[in-house]
Amino acid sequence: MAGNRRFAKDKPTQLNRSIKSRKALKIGQKPFAVIVACSDSRVAPEILFDANLGELFVVRLAGNVVSDTALESINYALEQLETPLILVMGHQYCGAVDAVIQGKTGDIPAIAKQVEPSVTKARKKDPSNLLVAATKLNAIHTQDEIEQRLKPKAATYAGYFNFQTGKVELQ
């Protein structure tokens, strides 16, 4: 979160992406977090968290949902790399969540099936701010799914990236 605060204040560190640091990574990686994020090109976790190479293990699917292979990737990071933290990150203006809200899911049926429960719940909870509410609930839903299916020993969180503030807000 310290890296995200730097990003939000437009004060990123001088990231170490030198040849020397890249060569050091050939012996392995030790990411401090798994980030489950949307595929949206505007929400690259390495940038939003001001992270160096090797610091984040990123799994990205539209709508920040998880498939069986995504869960295997997360489990790999937890078991093989001993990553202690998982953050599921939704984001403002998520196109996948909006597609479910608009009923335009013909090209994303599997994603829509996973997002739909959050949209349904948001329609009851906060219909005036439906996209934001559904996106936040969707991140929490994915967090719950990871916890149920993997039973990770890692700490798990859900977050929401706000374009205006640049901050990732924990839910």
Buried (B, 14 or more C-beta within 10 A) or exposed (E): BEBBBBBBEEEEEEBEEEEEEEEEEEEEBEBBBBBBBBEBEEBBBBEBBBBBBBBBBBBBBBBBBBEEEBBEBBBBBBEEBEBBBBBBBBBBBBBBBBBBBEEEBEEBEEBBEBBBBBBEBBEEBBEEEBBBBBBBBBBBBBBEBBEEEBEBEBEBBBBBBBEEEBBBBEB
